[in-house]
Amino acid sequence: MRRTWVAVAAVGVLAGAAGAALWARRQLVLVTVEGTSMTPTLRHGDRVLVRRRGPERVRHGDIVVLEPPVTLTSPDDKTRWNVKRVVAMPGDPVTPGDVPAGGPDVVPPGKLVVRGDGQVSSDSRTWGFYAADALLGVVIRQVGQR
């Protein structure tokens, strides 16, 4: 009888571990930073752990990973993600210089204004508003370099 309980407990622990691993795989992504647009906060080669989040769970100042407004591909035809900081969200006023001139005075629904922390960055100042639904997630921690 005792062996049966031990076996049941072991199966339960393994099922729990498998469930946790499945949850982590669906919720967490490891991304390698390419380029210097987020320097000094993040450097080329840094690896960051990203938690998948919808745009409704993003806050001002969050570092996010999202698809750029223009599809960029790497030499191996993989989508190149942008790592940027959220500076304005839907309904926020647009500060001069945050997006190319001639746009609305308020961030439209479903859009974000993002900026790199570095001196040189291809971000909303270059591309305009980013689509909020292009969001992969929010950086929750740096985990080292590749």
N, C-alpha and C positions, 0 to 999 in steps of 0.2 A: 504494500500500500504506500509506503514512504517513497519508494522509487517512482511510483506513478505521479505523486505530487511533485517530486523533483523534476521529472520529465515535463510535466505540465508547466511548472514555473519556468523551466529553461525555454520552452517553446514560447511562452509569454514574453520573456525577456528578448528573445530573438525577434519576435513579431514587433515588439515595441521599438527595438533598434532599427529594424527595417523600415518601420513607419516614420521614424525620426529622420532616417537617411533620405527617404522619399520626399518628405516635407522640405528638408534642407535643399535637396536638388531642385525642387520646384521654386523655392523662395530665394535662394542665394546663388549668385553668379560671381566668379572671379574674373576680373578684367585687368589687363595690363595697360598702363598709361603709355601712350605714344606721343612724343612731342613735348614741348615746353610751355604750352598755353596755361597750365595750372601751377607753374613755378611761382613762388617757392613752396606752396602747400603740397603739391605732388610733383615728382620729377619723372622724366622719361625712364621707363623700366619699372617704376613702382607698380605693385600689384594692390588692388583694392577689392574688398568684399562688398558686393552690391546686393541690397535686398530689393527684390522686385516690389514695386509699389505703383499704384495708379496715381494719376495726377492729383486726385483729390486728397492724397496723403502727403503731398510735397509742401514744404514750408520755405519761406524766404531764407536765403543763406545756405540751404542744402546743396551739397555737391551731388550732382545727378549724372547719370549716363543715359544718353538719348541719341537717336539717329539724327544726323544733321538734316537740314531742310533740303540740301542737295545730296543726292546719293553719291557717296564716295566709296570706292572699293580699293582694296589693297591688291598687290600683285597676284595674290592667290584667290582673288574674286570674293573675299569675305567683306561683309559690311564693316565699315570703319565707324566705330562709335565715337561720340564726342563726350568728353568729361568736362563739365562746366558747373558754375555756381548759379543758382537761381537768384535773380535780382528783382524780378517783377512777375506778378501773377495776374490772371484775369481780373479786370476791374481796377488794377493799380494804374496810377498815372505813368505815362511814358516820359522818362527824363530825357532831355535833349542829348543826343549822342548815343543813346541806348540802342536805337535802331536807325537804319538809313532814313534820311529826311523824307517828309511827305507822307508819313503814315499817320495812323490815328493817334489821338492824345491819350488814349486809355488802352491797356492791353485787352485785346478782344477775347471773348470766351474761347476756350480750347487752345489757347496760346500761352507761351512762356517767353520771358526775356532772360537769357542766360549770358554769362560772361566768364571768360577765363581769368584767373588770378594774375597771370603773367603780363608783362609789358606788351607782348605780341600774342594775339589770340584771334583766331577766326571764330567768331561767335555772333550773337545777335547784332552787334555793331556792323558786321559784314553781311550776314544773311537775313537779318530781320527776325521776325518772330519764329520761334520753334513750335512745332505742333506738340501739344501736351500729350497726345496719344502716341507719340513716338518715344515716350519715356520707357527705358528699361527698368530703372529703379534708382534708389538713393544709396550713395556710398555710406557704409556704416563703419568702416575702418580700413586702415592701410595694413596690409599683411606682409609687407616686405618687397624685395626686388626680385626680378626674374633672374 
